[in-house]
Amino acid sequence: MLTDGFNHVALLTKDMERLHRFYEQVFDATHQHVQGGPVGPFWMTVIDVGPGRELNVFQIADNAESDRQVPMFGRGRIDHLALQAASFEAFQEIRTRLIACGAADDFVTDFGQALSLFFRDPDGLECEVCVANPEARPGVFNPPGTRSALFPAS
């Protein structure tokens, strides 16, 4: 294989500072100012979400695309993004933070080889956090909607 993962995902937002706070508080992400500014025609920043992995975020004057969030598989070419938790313990902490800020419910999907938690960022973009399932069994794959026994309903 000639690639080793994603470099970045580009997002549109209507409130750059709010989006920065969310990713900093939930994921311990950092951000850097790149170009433009809050008073220019556009503002671009980079949110670092892991080693060599980033969100390139644009706030563009009079652009309302970040308001358009329709049901899954009806959102255009890119439906959602998924972040990989650094460890099972990191996944647990991220889940706690997402629930605390109202961005996710308590449901963790057990896909067999991976665990998944969906959340919505402050602009309504549906995102996902994944981690290897510590209880995975070779060849076992579960359909969407399978609740993880590691995270029973609260």
PyMOL commands that place a pseudoatom at each C-alpha (Angstrom):
pseudoatom trace, name=CA, resn=MET, resi=1, chain=A, elem=C, hetatm=0, pos=[0.000, 0.000, 0.000]
pseudoatom trace, name=CA, resn=LEU, resi=2, chain=A, elem=C, hetatm=0, pos=[1.323, 3.431, -0.931]
pseudoatom trace, name=CA, resn=THR, resi=3, chain=A, elem=C, hetatm=0, pos=[-0.564, 5.409, 1.729]
pseudoatom trace, name=CA, resn=ASP, resi=4, chain=A, elem=C, hetatm=0, pos=[-0.718, 5.145, 5.516]
pseudoatom trace, name=CA, resn=GLY, resi=5, chain=A, elem=C, hetatm=0, pos=[-3.912, 7.042, 6.334]
pseudoatom trace, name=CA, resn=PHE, resi=6, chain=A, elem=C, hetatm=0, pos=[-5.484, 10.446, 6.002]
pseudoatom trace, name=CA, resn=ASN, resi=7, chain=A, elem=C, hetatm=0, pos=[-3.512, 13.674, 6.132]
pseudoatom trace, name=CA, resn=HIS, resi=8, chain=A, elem=C, hetatm=0, pos=[-6.420, 16.040, 6.780]
pseudoatom trace, name=CA, resn=VAL, resi=9, chain=A, elem=C, hetatm=0, pos=[-10.138, 16.628, 6.361]
pseudoatom trace, name=CA, resn=ALA, resi=10, chain=A, elem=C, hetatm=0, pos=[-11.356, 20.099, 5.379]
pseudoatom trace, name=CA, resn=LEU, resi=11, chain=A, elem=C, hetatm=0, pos=[-14.411, 21.469, 7.201]
pseudoatom trace, name=CA, resn=LEU, resi=12, chain=A, elem=C, hetatm=0, pos=[-16.530, 24.601, 7.020]
pseudoatom trace, name=CA, resn=THR, resi=13, chain=A, elem=C, hetatm=0, pos=[-17.697, 26.327, 10.185]
pseudoatom trace, name=CA, resn=LYS, resi=14, chain=A, elem=C, hetatm=0, pos=[-19.674, 29.418, 11.049]
pseudoatom trace, name=CA, resn=ASP, resi=15, chain=A, elem=C, hetatm=0, pos=[-17.890, 29.898, 14.398]
pseudoatom trace, name=CA, resn=MET, resi=16, chain=A, elem=C, hetatm=0, pos=[-14.169, 29.086, 14.372]
pseudoatom trace, name=CA, resn=GLU, resi=17, chain=A, elem=C, hetatm=0, pos=[-13.516, 29.836, 18.026]
pseudoatom trace, name=CA, resn=ARG, resi=18, chain=A, elem=C, hetatm=0, pos=[-16.421, 27.638, 19.193]
pseudoatom trace, name=CA, resn=LEU, resi=19, chain=A, elem=C, hetatm=0, pos=[-15.118, 24.745, 17.054]
pseudoatom trace, name=CA, resn=HIS, resi=20, chain=A, elem=C, hetatm=0, pos=[-11.595, 25.214, 18.461]
pseudoatom trace, name=CA, resn=ARG, resi=21, chain=A, elem=C, hetatm=0, pos=[-12.917, 25.069, 22.040]
pseudoatom trace, name=CA, resn=PHE, resi=22, chain=A, elem=C, hetatm=0, pos=[-14.886, 21.882, 21.317]
pseudoatom trace, name=CA, resn=TYR, resi=23, chain=A, elem=C, hetatm=0, pos=[-11.942, 19.939, 19.852]
pseudoatom trace, name=CA, resn=GLU, resi=24, chain=A, elem=C, hetatm=0, pos=[-9.572, 21.256, 22.538]
pseudoatom trace, name=CA, resn=GLN, resi=25, chain=A, elem=C, hetatm=0, pos=[-11.913, 20.351, 25.417]
pseudoatom trace, name=CA, resn=VAL, resi=26, chain=A, elem=C, hetatm=0, pos=[-12.965, 16.925, 24.125]
pseudoatom trace, name=CA, resn=PHE, resi=27, chain=A, elem=C, hetatm=0, pos=[-9.886, 15.656, 22.288]
pseudoatom trace, name=CA, resn=ASP, resi=28, chain=A, elem=C, hetatm=0, pos=[-7.024, 17.705, 23.802]
pseudoatom trace, name=CA, resn=ALA, resi=29, chain=A, elem=C, hetatm=0, pos=[-6.425, 18.952, 20.257]
pseudoatom trace, name=CA, resn=THR, resi=30, chain=A, elem=C, hetatm=0, pos=[-4.419, 22.064, 19.518]
pseudoatom trace, name=CA, resn=HIS, resi=31, chain=A, elem=C, hetatm=0, pos=[-4.908, 24.610, 16.780]
pseudoatom trace, name=CA, resn=GLN, resi=32, chain=A, elem=C, hetatm=0, pos=[-2.782, 27.013, 14.841]
pseudoatom trace, name=CA, resn=HIS, resi=33, chain=A, elem=C, hetatm=0, pos=[-3.693, 30.136, 12.938]
pseudoatom trace, name=CA, resn=VAL, resi=34, chain=A, elem=C, hetatm=0, pos=[-2.855, 29.749, 9.270]
pseudoatom trace, name=CA, resn=GLN, resi=35, chain=A, elem=C, hetatm=0, pos=[-4.243, 32.550, 7.134]
pseudoatom trace, name=CA, resn=GLY, resi=36, chain=A, elem=C, hetatm=0, pos=[-6.959, 35.120, 6.824]
pseudoatom trace, name=CA, resn=GLY, resi=37, chain=A, elem=C, hetatm=0, pos=[-8.600, 36.329, 9.951]
pseudoatom trace, name=CA, resn=PRO, resi=38, chain=A, elem=C, hetatm=0, pos=[-11.937, 36.723, 11.627]
pseudoatom trace, name=CA, resn=VAL, resi=39, chain=A, elem=C, hetatm=0, pos=[-12.488, 40.011, 9.771]
pseudoatom trace, name=CA, resn=GLY, resi=40, chain=A, elem=C, hetatm=0, pos=[-11.214, 38.949, 6.303]
pseudoatom trace, name=CA, resn=PRO, resi=41, chain=A, elem=C, hetatm=0, pos=[-13.137, 37.168, 3.541]
pseudoatom trace, name=CA, resn=PHE, resi=42, chain=A, elem=C, hetatm=0, pos=[-12.095, 33.827, 4.992]
pseudoatom trace, name=CA, resn=TRP, resi=43, chain=A, elem=C, hetatm=0, pos=[-10.287, 32.444, 7.994]
pseudoatom trace, name=CA, resn=MET, resi=44, chain=A, elem=C, hetatm=0, pos=[-8.402, 29.161, 7.917]
pseudoatom trace, name=CA, resn=THR, resi=45, chain=A, elem=C, hetatm=0, pos=[-6.932, 27.308, 10.860]
pseudoatom trace, name=CA, resn=VAL, resi=46, chain=A, elem=C, hetatm=0, pos=[-5.563, 23.833, 11.407]
pseudoatom trace, name=CA, resn=ILE, resi=47, chain=A, elem=C, hetatm=0, pos=[-6.736, 21.697, 14.322]
pseudoatom trace, name=CA, resn=ASP, resi=48, chain=A, elem=C, hetatm=0, pos=[-4.194, 18.979, 15.126]
pseudoatom trace, name=CA, resn=VAL, resi=49, chain=A, elem=C, hetatm=0, pos=[-6.089, 15.795, 16.065]
pseudoatom trace, name=CA, resn=GLY, resi=50, chain=A, elem=C, hetatm=0, pos=[-3.169, 13.340, 16.098]
pseudoatom trace, name=CA, resn=PRO, resi=51, chain=A, elem=C, hetatm=0, pos=[0.340, 12.814, 14.803]
pseudoatom trace, name=CA, resn=GLY, resi=52, chain=A, elem=C, hetatm=0, pos=[0.306, 14.144, 11.250]
pseudoatom trace, name=CA, resn=ARG, resi=53, chain=A, elem=C, hetatm=0, pos=[-3.522, 14.227, 11.241]
pseudoatom trace, name=CA, resn=GLU, resi=54, chain=A, elem=C, hetatm=0, pos=[-5.478, 17.452, 11.118]
pseudoatom trace, name=CA, resn=LEU, resi=55, chain=A, elem=C, hetatm=0, pos=[-8.716, 19.228, 10.394]
pseudoatom trace, name=CA, resn=ASN, resi=56, chain=A, elem=C, hetatm=0, pos=[-8.311, 22.172, 8.036]
pseudoatom trace, name=CA, resn=VAL, resi=57, chain=A, elem=C, hetatm=0, pos=[-11.131, 24.483, 9.082]
pseudoatom trace, name=CA, resn=PHE, resi=58, chain=A, elem=C, hetatm=0, pos=[-12.486, 27.372, 7.039]
pseudoatom trace, name=CA, resn=GLN, resi=59, chain=A, elem=C, hetatm=0, pos=[-14.813, 30.152, 8.131]
pseudoatom trace, name=CA, resn=ILE, resi=60, chain=A, elem=C, hetatm=0, pos=[-15.949, 32.033, 5.029]
pseudoatom trace, name=CA, resn=ALA, resi=61, chain=A, elem=C, hetatm=0, pos=[-17.998, 35.248, 5.122]
pseudoatom trace, name=CA, resn=ASP, resi=62, chain=A, elem=C, hetatm=0, pos=[-21.591, 34.756, 3.935]
pseudoatom trace, name=CA, resn=ASN, resi=63, chain=A, elem=C, hetatm=0, pos=[-21.128, 30.991, 3.403]
pseudoatom trace, name=CA, resn=ALA, resi=64, chain=A, elem=C, hetatm=0, pos=[-23.990, 28.994, 4.930]
pseudoatom trace, name=CA, resn=GLU, resi=65, chain=A, elem=C, hetatm=0, pos=[-22.811, 25.477, 3.971]
pseudoatom trace, name=CA, resn=SER, resi=66, chain=A, elem=C, hetatm=0, pos=[-22.034, 24.601, 7.593]
pseudoatom trace, name=CA, resn=ASP, resi=67, chain=A, elem=C, hetatm=0, pos=[-25.762, 25.026, 8.313]
pseudoatom trace, name=CA, resn=ARG, resi=68, chain=A, elem=C, hetatm=0, pos=[-26.687, 22.203, 5.914]
pseudoatom trace, name=CA, resn=GLN, resi=69, chain=A, elem=C, hetatm=0, pos=[-26.860, 18.944, 7.808]
pseudoatom trace, name=CA, resn=VAL, resi=70, chain=A, elem=C, hetatm=0, pos=[-29.288, 16.411, 6.440]
pseudoatom trace, name=CA, resn=PRO, resi=71, chain=A, elem=C, hetatm=0, pos=[-29.686, 12.724, 7.400]
pseudoatom trace, name=CA, resn=MET, resi=72, chain=A, elem=C, hetatm=0, pos=[-26.839, 10.250, 7.046]
pseudoatom trace, name=CA, resn=PHE, resi=73, chain=A, elem=C, hetatm=0, pos=[-26.031, 9.337, 3.448]
pseudoatom trace, name=CA, resn=GLY, resi=74, chain=A, elem=C, hetatm=0, pos=[-27.744, 12.507, 2.245]
pseudoatom trace, name=CA, resn=ARG, resi=75, chain=A, elem=C, hetatm=0, pos=[-25.034, 15.005, 3.157]
pseudoatom trace, name=CA, resn=GLY, resi=76, chain=A, elem=C, hetatm=0, pos=[-23.008, 15.041, -0.044]
pseudoatom trace, name=CA, resn=ARG, resi=77, chain=A, elem=C, hetatm=0, pos=[-19.754, 13.380, -1.020]
pseudoatom trace, name=CA, resn=ILE, resi=78, chain=A, elem=C, hetatm=0, pos=[-18.309, 13.320, 2.500]
pseudoatom trace, name=CA, resn=ASP, resi=79, chain=A, elem=C, hetatm=0, pos=[-20.903, 12.030, 4.937]
pseudoatom trace, name=CA, resn=HIS, resi=80, chain=A, elem=C, hetatm=0, pos=[-18.929, 12.032, 8.184]
pseudoatom trace, name=CA, resn=LEU, resi=81, chain=A, elem=C, hetatm=0, pos=[-15.403, 11.746, 9.528]
pseudoatom trace, name=CA, resn=ALA, resi=82, chain=A, elem=C, hetatm=0, pos=[-14.016, 9.262, 12.018]
pseudoatom trace, name=CA, resn=LEU, resi=83, chain=A, elem=C, hetatm=0, pos=[-11.188, 9.896, 14.457]
pseudoatom trace, name=CA, resn=GLN, resi=84, chain=A, elem=C, hetatm=0, pos=[-9.103, 7.032, 15.826]
pseudoatom trace, name=CA, resn=ALA, resi=85, chain=A, elem=C, hetatm=0, pos=[-8.672, 7.031, 19.605]
pseudoatom trace, name=CA, resn=ALA, resi=86, chain=A, elem=C, hetatm=0, pos=[-5.068, 6.522, 20.701]
pseudoatom trace, name=CA, resn=SER, resi=87, chain=A, elem=C, hetatm=0, pos=[-6.078, 3.739, 23.112]
pseudoatom trace, name=CA, resn=PHE, resi=88, chain=A, elem=C, hetatm=0, pos=[-9.094, 2.130, 24.754]
pseudoatom trace, name=CA, resn=GLU, resi=89, chain=A, elem=C, hetatm=0, pos=[-8.531, 4.372, 27.788]
pseudoatom trace, name=CA, resn=ALA, resi=90, chain=A, elem=C, hetatm=0, pos=[-8.453, 7.457, 25.544]
pseudoatom trace, name=CA, resn=PHE, resi=91, chain=A, elem=C, hetatm=0, pos=[-11.713, 6.273, 23.917]
pseudoatom trace, name=CA, resn=GLN, resi=92, chain=A, elem=C, hetatm=0, pos=[-13.324, 6.039, 27.371]
pseudoatom trace, name=CA, resn=GLU, resi=93, chain=A, elem=C, hetatm=0, pos=[-12.174, 9.579, 28.261]
pseudoatom trace, name=CA, resn=ILE, resi=94, chain=A, elem=C, hetatm=0, pos=[-13.352, 11.001, 24.928]
pseudoatom trace, name=CA, resn=ARG, resi=95, chain=A, elem=C, hetatm=0, pos=[-16.737, 9.309, 25.425]
pseudoatom trace, name=CA, resn=THR, resi=96, chain=A, elem=C, hetatm=0, pos=[-17.056, 10.841, 28.909]
pseudoatom trace, name=CA, resn=ARG, resi=97, chain=A, elem=C, hetatm=0, pos=[-16.231, 14.302, 27.566]
pseudoatom trace, name=CA, resn=LEU, resi=98, chain=A, elem=C, hetatm=0, pos=[-18.592, 14.020, 24.582]
pseudoatom trace, name=CA, resn=ILE, resi=99, chain=A, elem=C, hetatm=0, pos=[-21.486, 12.965, 26.812]
pseudoatom trace, name=CA, resn=ALA, resi=100, chain=A, elem=C, hetatm=0, pos=[-20.691, 15.744, 29.318]
pseudoatom trace, name=CA, resn=CYS, resi=101, chain=A, elem=C, hetatm=0, pos=[-20.860, 18.456, 26.663]
pseudoatom trace, name=CA, resn=GLY, resi=102, chain=A, elem=C, hetatm=0, pos=[-24.040, 17.026, 25.096]
pseudoatom trace, name=CA, resn=ALA, resi=103, chain=A, elem=C, hetatm=0, pos=[-22.385, 16.041, 21.811]
pseudoatom trace, name=CA, resn=ALA, resi=104, chain=A, elem=C, hetatm=0, pos=[-23.101, 12.294, 22.147]
pseudoatom trace, name=CA, resn=ASP, resi=105, chain=A, elem=C, hetatm=0, pos=[-25.351, 9.864, 23.939]
pseudoatom trace, name=CA, resn=ASP, resi=106, chain=A, elem=C, hetatm=0, pos=[-24.020, 6.801, 25.779]
pseudoatom trace, name=CA, resn=PHE, resi=107, chain=A, elem=C, hetatm=0, pos=[-24.416, 4.321, 22.885]
pseudoatom trace, name=CA, resn=VAL, resi=108, chain=A, elem=C, hetatm=0, pos=[-21.211, 2.605, 21.751]
pseudoatom trace, name=CA, resn=THR, resi=109, chain=A, elem=C, hetatm=0, pos=[-21.502, 0.358, 18.710]
pseudoatom trace, name=CA, resn=ASP, resi=110, chain=A, elem=C, hetatm=0, pos=[-19.675, -2.975, 18.726]
pseudoatom trace, name=CA, resn=PHE, resi=111, chain=A, elem=C, hetatm=0, pos=[-18.730, -3.685, 15.116]
pseudoatom trace, name=CA, resn=GLY, resi=112, chain=A, elem=C, hetatm=0, pos=[-16.787, -6.768, 16.210]
pseudoatom trace, name=CA, resn=GLN, resi=113, chain=A, elem=C, hetatm=0, pos=[-13.247, -5.636, 15.455]
pseudoatom trace, name=CA, resn=ALA, resi=114, chain=A, elem=C, hetatm=0, pos=[-13.849, -2.006, 16.418]
pseudoatom trace, name=CA, resn=LEU, resi=115, chain=A, elem=C, hetatm=0, pos=[-15.915, 0.051, 18.830]
pseudoatom trace, name=CA, resn=SER, resi=116, chain=A, elem=C, hetatm=0, pos=[-17.547, 3.238, 17.585]
pseudoatom trace, name=CA, resn=LEU, resi=117, chain=A, elem=C, hetatm=0, pos=[-19.158, 6.288, 19.135]
pseudoatom trace, name=CA, resn=PHE, resi=118, chain=A, elem=C, hetatm=0, pos=[-20.959, 8.866, 16.994]
pseudoatom trace, name=CA, resn=PHE, resi=119, chain=A, elem=C, hetatm=0, pos=[-21.153, 12.520, 17.981]
pseudoatom trace, name=CA, resn=ARG, resi=120, chain=A, elem=C, hetatm=0, pos=[-22.074, 15.894, 16.502]
pseudoatom trace, name=CA, resn=ASP, resi=121, chain=A, elem=C, hetatm=0, pos=[-19.669, 18.806, 16.554]
pseudoatom trace, name=CA, resn=PRO, resi=122, chain=A, elem=C, hetatm=0, pos=[-20.935, 22.336, 17.348]
pseudoatom trace, name=CA, resn=ASP, resi=123, chain=A, elem=C, hetatm=0, pos=[-21.798, 22.926, 13.661]
pseudoatom trace, name=CA, resn=GLY, resi=124, chain=A, elem=C, hetatm=0, pos=[-23.884, 19.738, 13.551]
pseudoatom trace, name=CA, resn=LEU, resi=125, chain=A, elem=C, hetatm=0, pos=[-21.366, 17.662, 11.566]
pseudoatom trace, name=CA, resn=GLU, resi=126, chain=A, elem=C, hetatm=0, pos=[-21.759, 14.011, 12.435]
pseudoatom trace, name=CA, resn=CYS, resi=127, chain=A, elem=C, hetatm=0, pos=[-18.432, 12.476, 13.403]
pseudoatom trace, name=CA, resn=GLU, resi=128, chain=A, elem=C, hetatm=0, pos=[-17.255, 9.220, 14.896]
pseudoatom trace, name=CA, resn=VAL, resi=129, chain=A, elem=C, hetatm=0, pos=[-14.546, 8.047, 17.267]
pseudoatom trace, name=CA, resn=CYS, resi=130, chain=A, elem=C, hetatm=0, pos=[-13.242, 4.507, 16.789]
pseudoatom trace, name=CA, resn=VAL, resi=131, chain=A, elem=C, hetatm=0, pos=[-10.927, 2.192, 18.723]
pseudoatom trace, name=CA, resn=ALA, resi=132, chain=A, elem=C, hetatm=0, pos=[-9.886, -1.436, 18.419]
pseudoatom trace, name=CA, resn=ASN, resi=133, chain=A, elem=C, hetatm=0, pos=[-12.276, -3.658, 20.358]
pseudoatom trace, name=CA, resn=PRO, resi=134, chain=A, elem=C, hetatm=0, pos=[-10.344, -5.256, 23.247]
pseudoatom trace, name=CA, resn=GLU, resi=135, chain=A, elem=C, hetatm=0, pos=[-12.844, -8.149, 23.206]
pseudoatom trace, name=CA, resn=ALA, resi=136, chain=A, elem=C, hetatm=0, pos=[-12.704, -8.720, 19.423]
pseudoatom trace, name=CA, resn=ARG, resi=137, chain=A, elem=C, hetatm=0, pos=[-12.877, -12.297, 18.194]
pseudoatom trace, name=CA, resn=PRO, resi=138, chain=A, elem=C, hetatm=0, pos=[-11.323, -13.141, 14.820]
pseudoatom trace, name=CA, resn=GLY, resi=139, chain=A, elem=C, hetatm=0, pos=[-13.860, -13.165, 12.005]
pseudoatom trace, name=CA, resn=VAL, resi=140, chain=A, elem=C, hetatm=0, pos=[-16.707, -11.706, 14.094]
pseudoatom trace, name=CA, resn=PHE, resi=141, chain=A, elem=C, hetatm=0, pos=[-18.337, -8.616, 12.589]
pseudoatom trace, name=CA, resn=ASN, resi=142, chain=A, elem=C, hetatm=0, pos=[-21.518, -7.095, 14.003]
pseudoatom trace, name=CA, resn=PRO, resi=143, chain=A, elem=C, hetatm=0, pos=[-24.053, -4.913, 12.173]
pseudoatom trace, name=CA, resn=PRO, resi=144, chain=A, elem=C, hetatm=0, pos=[-24.692, -1.250, 12.998]
pseudoatom trace, name=CA, resn=GLY, resi=145, chain=A, elem=C, hetatm=0, pos=[-26.873, -0.898, 16.072]
pseudoatom trace, name=CA, resn=THR, resi=146, chain=A, elem=C, hetatm=0, pos=[-25.101, -3.629, 18.084]
pseudoatom trace, name=CA, resn=ARG, resi=147, chain=A, elem=C, hetatm=0, pos=[-24.530, -2.175, 21.546]
pseudoatom trace, name=CA, resn=SER, resi=148, chain=A, elem=C, hetatm=0, pos=[-21.151, -2.893, 23.100]
pseudoatom trace, name=CA, resn=ALA, resi=149, chain=A, elem=C, hetatm=0, pos=[-21.349, -5.034, 26.242]
pseudoatom trace, name=CA, resn=LEU, resi=150, chain=A, elem=C, hetatm=0, pos=[-18.407, -2.958, 27.525]
pseudoatom trace, name=CA, resn=PHE, resi=151, chain=A, elem=C, hetatm=0, pos=[-20.697, 0.093, 27.593]
pseudoatom trace, name=CA, resn=PRO, resi=152, chain=A, elem=C, hetatm=0, pos=[-24.181, -1.032, 28.718]
pseudoatom trace, name=CA, resn=ALA, resi=153, chain=A, elem=C, hetatm=0, pos=[-27.077, 1.423, 28.743]
pseudoatom trace, name=CA, resn=SER, resi=154, chain=A, elem=C, hetatm=0, pos=[-26.885, 3.788, 31.677]
for i in range(1, 154): cmd.bond("trace and resi %d" % i, "trace and resi %d" % (i + 1))
show_as sticks, trace
zoom trace
